[in-house]
Amino acid sequence: MTPRAIIIGAPRSGSGKTSVTIGLLRAFARRGVKVRGVKTGPDYIDPGFHEVATGHRGLNLDSWAMHPSLLCHLAGEQASDADLLIIESAMGLFDGIRGEPKRSGAASDLAALFAIPVLLVLDVSGQSQTAAAIAHGFAHYDPQVKLAGCVLNRVGSERHRTLCTDAINHIGLPVLGSVLRDPNLVLPERHLGLVQASEHPEMNAHIDRLADAMEASLDLEEIFSAASPLRLPSGSADQALPPPGQRIALAQDAAFTFLYPHVVHHWRSLGAEIVPFSPLANEAPPQGCDVCWVPGGYPELHAGRLAAAENFKNGLLRFAETRPVHGECGGYMVLGAALEDAEGVTHPMTGLLSHHTSFAHRKMNLGYRQATLLAESPLGRKGQVVRGHEFHYARVIHPGNDEPLATIADGLGKPIGFSGGRRGMVSGSFFHGIAIA
């Protein structure tokens, strides 16, 4: 059977897309539907929720960072054994950046490129008939983006539901369900967005509550029927990030969790072996590996434990004498000489690079990045351009004296300057690589 696909979109962040998506994923899985989750844009947290809800790996599809051929390849892989793909939009449905046509990073790009209909989630708290005006605007903003219908979220009463539903039906759009206002359905958040799925103490129970709410509130049969058969052009993985080695020592614990699912999956598909180790458990990278990758996460929340993890630090130093080590974002912070936590306490890190970072002196850095690599590294070849993303509040307070890893520009190509550092076989930056440009 040809898999079907639908996009869960909304006018803005905070409308309830994630709760609706996770609830639908679990609700369909309960019914025996082979359902898979996808997140648009560079958000690496929500795919973890999708994985817990379905039991299958999540995926990011980013129309800015990924060439259309790579989008087709990755979407095809995710749909290969599925009945239904539920694609959760980042931010508002049409929110992206200026650039090449249909390469803005917005979920609407995927809707247009692959003719996937959109189920529009409307937070109707504080409004009634006005919801129809918003839905009307979405239905007519881009003729290539088709709405399958609407879901009303945070409905206050039966009268409220009727007012909104009648107004939306009047403009020719179906309402496929309404979810009552319920604070128990809200996911917890912190400084980089939602708490990750692996950290939520009762994640399965919470997802079951969301699924119960969606089953009681939404017409699942109509939503499945509204999803369109997914017919993709042939794609290619040529612009996926290649594995940096054959056996990759991967730091993996509560401090190091941010690595895009499609990156790890592609590494494995080319025969690379991923060997996890835990710095928080004071484990060194396994010596049988030929490269070490330290991903992003929340090292600032565990700085004291990391500073005291002598076996990890000494083992990483020995590893770096003969084999490459690369750190992304949080990993870059730990490769530096020192990390200042939120309370202003400075903790010694590995010292493989010479910079100092601080979470006490916060500055938000958020956006697409184009990195031109200045030297060979696990991220790619010298001169190669990698598209990716930054999202962090920590900043460098002492730059150190290492050579820069890359020059970076923003998503529109505006130069920003040098990024990261490299010394010997060690490299790192705040930049998260997504795909080769």
N, C-alpha and C positions, 0 to 999 in steps of 0.2 A: 504494500500500500504506500502511495506517495505521502510523505509526512506533510502535515499542515503547520502553519505558522501564524502567529498573531503578536502584535506589539502592544505592550501595556504602556500608554503614554499619559501625560498630564500637562496642565498649563505651567507647573512650576515644581521645584523640589518641595517636599513636605506635604504633598497632596495625598500620600498613602500608596504610591505605586509599589513600593517594596513589600508592604504588608499584603496588598492584593495579590502581587505576583507569587510570593512565597505560599500564601494560602491556596491559590489556584494550583500551584505545582504539586503540593501535597494532596489536595483534594482529587486531582486527576489521577495521581499515582495510586491513591486508595481504590479507584475504580478500575485499575488494571490498565490504564492508558500509559503507554511508554512515552513519558513526558520529559523534556530536557529544558534547562534554563539557559538563558543568554542575557548578558548585561551589555548595553551599548556604552561607548565611551571608556575612559581609563579607570573606572572605579573597580579596584581589585577586592573590595570587601563583600559586595553583594553576591558574586559568584560562589563564595563560601556558603552563604545561606541557601542558594539554589542547590548546591551539592547536598547539604543536609536534608533539604526538603524532598529530593528525588532519589538520593543514593547514587547519583552519577555526577561526574565532574561538571563544574560550571565553565563558562566561556565568556571572554570579552570580545566584542566586535566593535571596532573603532574605525569609522569611515575616514577620519583624518589621518590617523597613524598607519592604517593598513591600506595597501593598494587594493582596488576592487577585486583583483584576481585572488589575493590572499583572503579577503572577506569570503569569496565564494568557496574557497578550499576549506576554510575553518567551519563555515556554516554547514557545508556539505558533510564534513566529518561529524559534527554534532548531531546532525539529523539522520545519519546513516542507519541507525537502528531505532529511530523514534517514530511515534505516531504524531507527536505534537511538539513544536518548539514554542515556548513562551518567552518573548524577548522584552526585557524590562528597559525602558528608556532611562537615560540619565537626565537630570534636570527637567526643563520643559521640553516638549516634543521637538520643537524647532530650534532649540538653543544649541548654537555651535559657534564657529568662528568663520570669518570671511576667507575665501580661498577658491580653490578649484571647484567647479560645479559638482555637487553631491559628495564633496569631501570636507564637510564642515565639522564632522564629529557628532552631529545631531542624529537622533534616532530617525528623524524624518528622511534622512538620506537612505537608510535601509528600506524604509517603507516604499520610497520611490524606486530605488534600484531593483528591488526584488518583488515589487507588487504585493507587499505584506500589509494587510489591513490593520488599523489601529483601534484598540479598545481604550477609550478616553476616560480616565479616572478624574472625576470632578469633586473636589472638596467643597461641599455646598454649605458648610457652616457659615452663618452670617449672610446668607443669600437664599433666594428661591428662584423666581422666574429668570433672574439675571443669568443663572446657569445656562439657560437656553441660548442667550446671546453669546456666551463664551463658546459653547459647542458649535454654534452657527459659524463663528469666526474660524474655528479649527477646521470645519468641514469645507470651507471655501478658500482658505489661505493659500494652499498649494493644490492645484488640480491633480497632481500626481500622487498625492497622499490621500487615501481613502479611509474614512471612519467606518468601522464595523458597528459602532454603537457606543453607549456611555455606561459607566458605572458611577452611581452616586455614593460618595463617601462622607462619613460623619453626619449622617442624617439625624435630625433631632426628634422627629415625631412622625406619625403616619400622615398628618396634615402637611408637614414639611415635604415628605416624600411625594405626596400627590401633586403639590404645587410645582415642584421641580420636574417630575416625570411628565405631567400634562404639557408643560411648556416645551420640553425637549421633543416629545412626540409630535407636537404641533409643527415643528420645523422639519419633520420627516426623519428624525433619528430615533432608533429604538433605545430604550433604557433596559439593559440586561441584568439589572439588579441594583440594590441599594444596601449599604452597610451602615448600621446604626452607630452613633458616636459611642465609643467604648475605650476608655484609657488603658484597659488591659491588653489591647491589641497593638499598643505602641511599642516599638523596639527601642532598647536603651541606646544612648549616644554618648560620645566623648569627643576629645579635641580633634580627632581626624575623622569624625563622622560616627557611623554606627559601631558599636562593640562587635568584634568579629564573632562569627558563628562558634568557633572553637572555644571562646571565652565565656559564652553565655551559659550559666550553670544549669538551666533547664531548657535548652534550646528545642529539643524534640517536643517537649510538652507545650512550649509556646507556639511552635509551628502547627501542632495539632489544634490548638485553640484558633489559630488563624484559619486553618482548613475547615474547622467546624463553622466558623463565621461565614466563610465563602459558600459552603454548601447550603447553609440556611438562607443566605441573602442573594446569591447570584444564580442565574440560569446556566448551569454548566453545559447542558446540551446545546443551548443556543450559542454559547461562547465557542464551543468546539466547532459547530457548524459555520460560525462566522470566520473562523480561521481559514486561510486560503491554502490550497496545495502549493508547496514550496518547490519551485522549478528554478534551479540555479544554472547559470552558465558554468562551463568547466573552469576550474581554478587551479592555482599553483601555490606551492609552499616556498617558492624561490626567495621570497622576501621575508620569510620568517627568520628569527634570530637563530643561527646555527649553534649546536652545542659547543661549549668552550673546551670540552675534553671528552674522553671516552668514559672515565669514571669521575663523577663530579661529587665532591664533598659539599653537601648543602647544609648550612646552619639552619636549624629548624626547631623552634620552641616558642614560648610565649613572647620572647623578645624579637624573634625573626620569623615573620609570617607572610610578608608581602612579596609574592612572586606570582606573576600572571600565569593562570592555568594553561593557556595555550603555549607559553614558552616551555614549560616543563614537559607537556605532552609532546611537543615537537622534538625536544631533545631525546625523549625516550623512543619516539617513532624512528629516529635515525640510529638507534642502537646504543645510545648513551645510558649508562647506569647511574642512578641517583643514589648516593649514600648519605643519609641524613645523620647529623650529630647535633648535640645540644650544648651550646656554650653555657647556658644557665645550669646545666648539670655538671659543669666543669669538664666537658669532654673536648678533646683535641680533634681536629680534622683527621680522619683515618689516613694512615700513611700510604695505603695502597691506591689512593686516588691521585689523579694527575692535575687537578685544578680544584680550587676551593672558592665557593660562591657564598657570600654573606649578604642575604637580602635585607629589605627594609622591615620595619616593624616598630616596636616601642622600646628601644634600649634605654631611653630616658627614664622609663618606669622601673628599670631593673639595673640601673647604673652601679649601685653598690655591689650587687651580686656579681656582675660582670667584672668589676674591678678586682674582686677577691678571687676570681676563677683563674688561679695561677696555672693550672694544668692546661686550660684552654688557651690562655695567652701565650705560654711558652711553646705549646704545641703548634700554634699558628705561626709563631716566629720561626720555628724549625721548618715548617712546611714551606714558608715563603722564601727560604734560602734557595730552594731548587725548583719550585713550582709556582704557577701563577695563583694569585689571590685577588678577588674582586669584591668590592662592597658597594651596594646600592642603598642610598638614603640612610636608613638606620645602620646598615652595615658599614657605610662610609664613616659614620660617626664613631663606630667602635674601632675602625682601623686607625683613627687619629690618635693624638697623644693624650687628650683629655676631653671629658664630657662634663659640662655643668648641668646639674639637674634643675628641676623647677624651683627647688628651695635655695638655689644658689650654691650648693655644695659641689665642689669639683672632684671628679673621680678619674684616676689614671686609667687610660684605655690601653690598647695593644702597642701603640707607638710605631706601627708599621708605616704610617704616614705622619706628618708633623703638625697638622692643623689641630686647632681646638674648636669644639662646638659647644653651643649653649642652648638649653631649653628654657633657661630663666629669662633671657633677653629674647623674647619671641618676636618673630616677624613671619607672617604668612607668605609662603611662596606657592603659587598654584597656577598651573597652566601647561599647555603643550610646549614641547621643546624639540628642536632639531640639533642634534649633536654631531659635529664633525670631529672624528677621532684623530688625535695628533700623534698617536703611536699605536702599535699593536697591543691589544689587550684582550681579555676574555670577552669583552663586549663586541669586538670586531677588529677589522684590519685598519691600518693607518690610512687616513683619507676617506674612510667610509662614513656615510651619513646615516645616522640612526634616528628614527622618530620615536618620541616617548613623552614623558610627563613628569612634572614635579608636583608634590603635594606634601609640604612640611612646614612646621612652625619653628623648628630649630634653625640656628644659623651659625656660620663660621665667625668666631670672634677673634681668632688668630689664624692667619692664612698659612703659616708655616713656610717652608722653603722648597717644597716639592715642585716638580714640573707639572703643568696642567694636563689633565687627561684629554680635554676636548675644548673646542669653542662651541658655544651654544647660541642659538637664535630662538625667538619665540615662534608660535605657530604660524605667524604671518611672514616669518623670515627676517624680522628685525633683530640685529645682533644684540646679544646681551653681554658677552665677554667670555672669559675662560671659565671652565667648570672642572671641579674635582682636582685630583692629584694623582701622580704616579711616581713611584720610586722603586727601582729594581724590578721585581716581578709582581709588585703590588699596585693596584689601581682602585679608584673608587670615585663616586660623586653622588650628589643628591638626585641625579637623573635616573629614572626608571625606563629602561629600554622596552619598547613594544614591538617594533618591526624595522627592517631595513627600508630606507626611503627608496 
